[in-house]
Amino acid sequence: MTTTARLLDPGVLALLASLPPYDPAEAGRLDARLRAEGLDGELVATLLTQLRLRTRAREKFGDFAATMLFTEDGLQQATRLAVAAHHANRYRAAGCRHVADLGSGIGADSLALAGLGIRVDAVEVDEETAALAMVNLMPFPNARVLHADALTLDLSPYDGLFADPARRGPTGRVLDPAFWTPPLPAVLALRTRIPELGVKVAPGIRHDDLPGDAHAQWVSVDGDVVEAALWFGGLADAPGRSALVLRHGRPALLATAATPDASPGVAPTGPLRRFLHEPDGAVIRAGGVATLAERLGATVVSDLIAYLTSDSGAPTPFAETFEVLDHFPYSRKRLAAHLAARGVGRLEIKKRGVDVVPDRLRTQLRLRGDGEATVILTRLEGRHSAVIVRRTAGGQGTIDP
Ligand SMILES: C[S@@+](CC[C@H](N)C(=O)[O-])C[C@H]1O[C@@H](n2cnc3c(N)ncnc32)[C@H](O)[C@@H]1O
C-alpha cells in the first residue's frame, strides 16, 4: 500500500487531526511516542511529513492548511489561496457555473472555485495527487475529483476551464511551454471549444509569445511575483496586459498595455529628485514601468533602469518609495567612508544596472556601529552612483493613488 493510500484511511486521518502542530524541537519525541503506541516507522514518517507540510502551507492557505493534505511538489506548485480567490472571482463574474480545473494538483484553485459556490471538477492525472485533492475538497459538495487526463476529457459539461500546467520535470524547470504538462499549445487550443479559459503560466513568459486575444496578468504578493496568467473570453474585460499587486491582502490593479504584445513604451530619463521608487516586480514584468512613471509624474534615473524618481512621495501600491538622503558617484572606498562616518553597522543594499554582489560588498565594507542605512547602487543618467535612501511610509504601498 502506498503511503498516500495509508493516509486516506479514516482512522489515520483522525489520528493526524489529533496531533499537535509541527514543532521541530518536539518532532523526535512525537516520533518516539507514536512508535511506542505501535505505529510502524513508515506511517510515523508520513504523519510527521504531513504535519511539517501543513506548517509550511500556512503561508499559502492560512487556517485551511490545518486540515489539508500535501505532497512536497503539490504544495510547491499550489496557487496560494489569496491568488486562487482572484482566479475564482473571474469565473463567478463571467457567470460560469461548471468549471473544469485541468491539472488540479492538490486542488488549491478548485478549492477557491468551490468556495464561491461554483461547481468544479478537479481533473488530475497523477493518482496520488488526485487522492489528496479529494480529501482537500471533501468539505465542498459542489466539487469532485476526476483521476483523468485533461486532454482527453469530455469537455461538454463545462462552461469554464482553468489550467495550471506543471512547469517542472525530473531535471528541474522546463522553459519551453511546449513541454509543460499538459503542453501550453494544447491547453490554449481548448478555447476554440470553451472560450472561458484561464491558464497559469511562468512569470517569465515573453510578451511576443502571448496570443493576441489574451489578457495577460502578472500577480505579486507582498512584493514577490508569484505568477502570470492568461485570461480569455468572458474571463477578461479585454485583451492586453496588467499587473495585480496584492499587499497585505489588498489588491491594486494597473493596466499596462491594450494588446498583449504591445511594446512597453519608454519612460523618459531625468535627474535624481527627492524620491526614488522601485516598481513592483509584477509592474515590471507586465511592461508597466513607463505607465507607472506617467502616473507618478516620474522619470527613470537612467536609460533602461527600472528605478523611478519624482518630487512626490505620495504612496502607491505599485512601487516601494524611498526618500533620497544623499548620493554620490559610486566607489567602494567612498561608500565605506560615508558609512563609517555615520556609524552604520547594518546596511541594506539594493542594486540595478551595476555589477555588484551585495553580500560580498557588505563584507568588504567592514561595517561597524549601531546605525542602519539603505543604499541603492545604480546608474544616475549613465553614471554609476550610490544613493543613500530612507523608506517612506508610503513605500509600504498600501494606498492606491
Ligand atoms: C502546477 S500543478 C497544479 C497546481 C494547482 N493549480 C494548485 O494550485 O494546486 C499541475 C498539475 O497538473 C497535473 N497534470 C499534468 N498533465 C496533466 C494532464 N494531462 N491531465 C491532468 N493533469 C495533469 C500534474 O500532475 C500536476 O499535479
Ligand as a Chemical Component Dictionary entry (heavy atoms), coordinates in Angstrom:
data_LIG
# 
_chem_comp.id                   LIG 
_chem_comp.type                 NON-POLYMER 
_chem_comp.pdbx_formal_charge   0 
_chem_comp.three_letter_code    LIG 
# 
loop_
_chem_comp_atom.comp_id 
_chem_comp_atom.atom_id 
_chem_comp_atom.alt_atom_id 
_chem_comp_atom.type_symbol 
_chem_comp_atom.charge 
_chem_comp_atom.model_Cartn_x 
_chem_comp_atom.model_Cartn_y 
_chem_comp_atom.model_Cartn_z 
_chem_comp_atom.pdbx_ordinal 
LIG C1  C1  C 0  1.143  23.096 -11.358 1  
LIG S1  S1  S 1  0.216  21.725 -10.832 2  
LIG C2  C2  C 0  -1.360 22.420 -10.488 3  
LIG C3  C3  C 0  -1.452 23.133 -9.196  4  
LIG C4  C4  C 0  -2.845 23.593 -8.838  5  
LIG N1  N1  N 0  -3.313 24.660 -9.687  6  
LIG C5  C5  C 0  -2.907 24.047 -7.414  7  
LIG O1  O1  O 0  -2.996 25.250 -7.181  8  
LIG O2  O2  O -1 -2.863 23.203 -6.516  9  
LIG C6  C6  C 0  -0.047 20.859 -12.332 10 
LIG C7  C7  C 0  -0.718 19.522 -12.167 11 
LIG O3  O3  O 0  -1.127 19.081 -13.468 12 
LIG C8  C8  C 0  -1.102 17.663 -13.473 13 
LIG N2  N2  N 0  -1.132 17.237 -14.885 14 
LIG C9  C9  C 0  -0.134 17.277 -15.802 15 
LIG N3  N3  N 0  -0.581 16.822 -17.003 16 
LIG C10 C10 C 0  -1.883 16.524 -16.833 17 
LIG C11 C11 C 0  -2.890 16.046 -17.695 18 
LIG N4  N4  N 0  -2.642 15.776 -18.983 19 
LIG N5  N5  N 0  -4.116 15.831 -17.193 20 
LIG C12 C12 C 0  -4.388 16.078 -15.895 21 
LIG N6  N6  N 0  -3.466 16.534 -15.017 22 
LIG C13 C13 C 0  -2.242 16.767 -15.479 23 
LIG C14 C14 C 0  0.181  17.353 -12.730 24 
LIG O4  O4  O 0  0.159  16.026 -12.240 25 
LIG C15 C15 C 0  0.160  18.421 -11.637 26 
LIG O5  O5  O 0  -0.408 17.910 -10.451 27 
# 
loop_
_chem_comp_bond.comp_id 
_chem_comp_bond.atom_id_1 
_chem_comp_bond.atom_id_2 
_chem_comp_bond.value_order 
_chem_comp_bond.pdbx_ordinal 
LIG C1  S1  SING 1  
LIG S1  C2  SING 2  
LIG S1  C6  SING 3  
LIG C2  C3  SING 4  
LIG C3  C4  SING 5  
LIG C4  N1  SING 6  
LIG C4  C5  SING 7  
LIG C5  O1  DOUB 8  
LIG C5  O2  SING 9  
LIG C6  C7  SING 10 
LIG C7  O3  SING 11 
LIG C7  C15 SING 12 
LIG O3  C8  SING 13 
LIG C8  N2  SING 14 
LIG C8  C14 SING 15 
LIG N2  C9  SING 16 
LIG N2  C13 SING 17 
LIG C9  N3  DOUB 18 
LIG N3  C10 SING 19 
LIG C10 C11 SING 20 
LIG C10 C13 DOUB 21 
LIG C11 N4  SING 22 
LIG C11 N5  DOUB 23 
LIG N5  C12 SING 24 
LIG C12 N6  DOUB 25 
LIG N6  C13 SING 26 
LIG C14 O4  SING 27 
LIG C14 C15 SING 28 
LIG C15 O5  SING 29 
# 
